[in-house]
């Protein structure tokens, strides 16, 4: 492997930023290494689908000049990163909202919060990563760009909706990418790709949305980092977190994410569930996570299996989540009509049939039905809250199944059943969306590889606003069960 490509694959964002500040390596060298690896390998996994490499090279030259002048620089100065191609924006860049053909040339003049704060910290964006249409599923595929391919097995999907981001990080194309998460879209692909995904507490990272500033609450929607190391995620969160008056739910105050890396879980009480009492789970997933959770006992924590006490079946709960998202989907479609883009009338074929199934349901929902779903969500909140009132963490498998095969028609979905039990193919196999009902912080750590060589993730949920604790538990697990050597199993 050429030296430049090796640099891009092996160095963390934290290490790169430190080397740049010490002038051991220049931002131009770092960018050249990242671009070399992207050009050599991205086509194999279809992770980055919109590239601005010339712009990134010029930004790296500017970053290098700042270092040579001795300017004060941000925490991620000169580090190459990517943003997600969904509801995520950078002025002048194409946004296809998840590979929707009608938007192949669509641009905006606004930035999302991830871009604003990352660029302020000196990070340099090289492009945008693959996502499904409107992010409405737990896999990554679309009719414009096709599926993202899992670096551990190119026939398998990365998971979604931030699938391109997780694939790019797992393959070592970039050390840090954006994830957004309305039902698990940070944690799902991170789990299948064997990387680390952190979803903060609701309000910790501001979510600025217009015309509806309140759109991120049903279910709770988040922005967060996808990385190879917990330290990189902590560094990214140090940049991303913080109050912004444009978000009516933004949380004031600060968290020392970097200090959390050095803390301990000794003496902590951990609740463990294999299935939340309702999900069918692949035995291969359970086997890996059963072994992984034992690491916390080694760290001095007390792990105890618990009954979550959920009252509804998993199919009922996944339908609730889909109805919540369907209402947002209807609003988005109507909003585009004001821009002269009638997706329902003129671009029906740009969306998979599952999208239109839920669009019909979203348009027919009554206020009474919506409020009934909120009551069910409240029951989920109370069940999970009561566990986390008694324990410091709730741990489970992140997903109920292994990575699925990619389809050839642009419409990859999850399994129709697990262990003979029917599930919703969009989200029903994801034990992540429950946490979007409640807004608590959560992460997925690489728990290990199953017998077929595919990664399995373990979800760590913390108490409300206990983001630092989730970082601490993640870092403790990483020390005891380091996963960096698993990337040698990637096919690139």
Secondary structure, DSSP 8 states (H G I E B T S, - for coil): --HHHHHHHH--HHHHHHHHHTTSS-HHHHHHHHHHHHHHHHHHHT-EEEE-HHHHHHHHHHHHHHHHHT----TTTT-EEEEESSS---TT-B--TTT-GGGTT-B-S---HHHHHHHHTT-EEEEEE---GGG-SSS---TTT---EETTEEEEE--SSSHHHHHHHHTTS-SEEEEEESSSTTHHHHHHHT-EEEE--TTTB----SS-TTTTBTTB-EEEEEESSHHHHHHHHHHH-B--TTSTT---S---HHHHTT---TT-EEEE-SSTTT----HHHHHHHHHHHHHHHHTT-EEEE------S-HHHHHHHHHHHHHHHHHHHHHHHHTTT--HHHH-GGGS-HHHHHHHHHHHH--HHHHHHHHHHHHHHHHHHHHHHHH-SEEEEESBSS---B--SSS-----SEETTEE--TTTTTBTTHHHHHHT--EEEEEEEE-TTS-EEEEEEEESTT-HHHHHHHHHHHHHHS--GGGGGGS--
